[in-house]
Amino acid sequence: MNDLERRLARAAVPPLDAERLGERLGERAVADGLLEVAYGTFDSPLGELLVAVTPRGLVRLAYDDEGVEDEVLAELAERVSPRVLRAPERTDAIRRELDDYFAGRRRDFVTRIDWSLVRGFAGEVLRATARVPFGSVTTYRDVADAAGSPRAYRAAGNALGSNPIPIVVPCHRVLHAGGGLGGYTGGLDRKRKLLRLEGAIG
């Protein structure tokens, strides 16, 4: 090895893996004030969850089978901000709240919500749904009524089906008037598990 090769070897920087590189980019974006949407993933009793936050609050919570992660991130980039980066430490607060919820130590979420992904009647339906208490259930007609259009219960169902923040905005607490479960973004098995966790069904 000649002198030049020895100097190059000493100066070589070990390569970063993709995850660590993403974390460093996230840290730099935060330091430079460029990060507008931070996201991370974590395991839960319902499978892996993706959570995304903005300076205004929680903007997205997605089940792992809701679609490819890239599709969720593309939606955020298009509809919220193109400045989307993996920065899991920025999601720690909501992740801790979700951990406590699943462990039975939390009944209410205190994280602020960023409603950027909802508009119009759908937004009113989801805001009404966010007020349904832990352990309680309501109906599609009732949330439509609370949103100002009692006859629009089918539209309310569509709004709940596209809820960008399930669990925290508890669309699992909305049932058919006859007591049937109705639908759920994460599938009926998850809806049953959430309702059982809250003691709303046996």
Buried (B, 14 or more C-beta within 10 A) or exposed (E): EEEEEEEEEEEEEEEEEEEEEBBEBBBEBBEEEEBBBBBBBBEBEBEEBBBBBBEEBBBBBBBBEBEEBEEBBEBBBEEBBEBBBBBBEBBEBBBEBBBEBBEEEBEEBEBBBBBBBBEEBBBBBBBBBBEBEBEEBBBBBBBBBBBEBEEBBEBBBBBBEEBBBBBBBBBBBBBBEEEEBBBBBBBEEBBBBBBEBBEBBE
